[in-house]
Amino acid sequence: MMNYGETIERIYQQLLLEKNYGQVAGYIPELATVDSDKFGVCLINRENNCFSAGDWQEQFSIQSIIKVITLSLAYQKLDAQLWQRVGVEPSGTPFNNLSRLEHDFGIPRNPFSNAGAIVVCDVLMELFSDPREVVISMLRTLAADKGIDYTEAIAASEKSEGYRNMALAYFMKSMGNIKHEVEDVLDFYFDVCSIAVNCEQLARIFMYLAKHGRSADDQHSYLSRGQAKRINAIMLTCGFYDEAGDFAFRVGLPGKSGVGGGIVAVMPGEFSLAVWSPRLNEKGNSYRGLRFLEHFTDATEITIF
Ligand code: GLU
């Protein structure tokens, strides 16, 4: 069995010696207060062993990483029908881009753009009477941790400044691709983005994508094998805003980032790896998180390519 622990510790120490670049996400006021030099790593392998370093037990805001979970829940129920409301093509534009959406007549390019994730939230509100409970209980079950929860202060903070997301949602409503009241859909969207997790919880949660749709303990099936393949493919092609190509090039794993500074990457059949470092590069991805993952797949030679 690969000794991930040593490799993680070595790269972690090496990066601590390097200058850390980037800014924390300032556009959500509550996120701007985070200590920008926090740095945590946790890998869960298929035998369920945990390898970690640094601030891996500290909680941070999941932000866009939740889009993978909401997408999985919608896809599990609707299967290919879901693609009538949202596409699966990389957009090559920033996560909150407006002009592309107008060009595409209100059908977002992919479920990981903000517009796409807002549509998926609208879909979940149609599918479940209490979608907040469905999302949080999926996370709690996968992480085997009942403590995971929403963070009201983050959701309220994002709502207070969420004009761009409102613009996206109202535009899609005008094109008939949002069925519920825009405010209700956005409240739900801001709530799911506000959930707090630590690196270990995040790595545990994403094991279902390393295990082809099944939970780490094999007790629950979330996606069929074919569906898990497709979600991993969307992570690879669309998981990093307009830096998805660069992430595939440098890291070579499906993954998803969030503006809270988290990144989770998955090696199907092998492991799930979560990294957190709040300073973001100009594309909105964790600077140090990306560096870590690039070094990690170079060192271990474990990548999907
Ligand atoms: N809640 C954030 C927003 O809508 C998510 C952005 C992200 O993490 O990419 O702006």
Residues whose N, C-alpha, C, O or C-beta is under 5 A from the ligand:
A	BS01	LIG	Q63 S64 F95 N114 C193 S257 G258 V259 G260
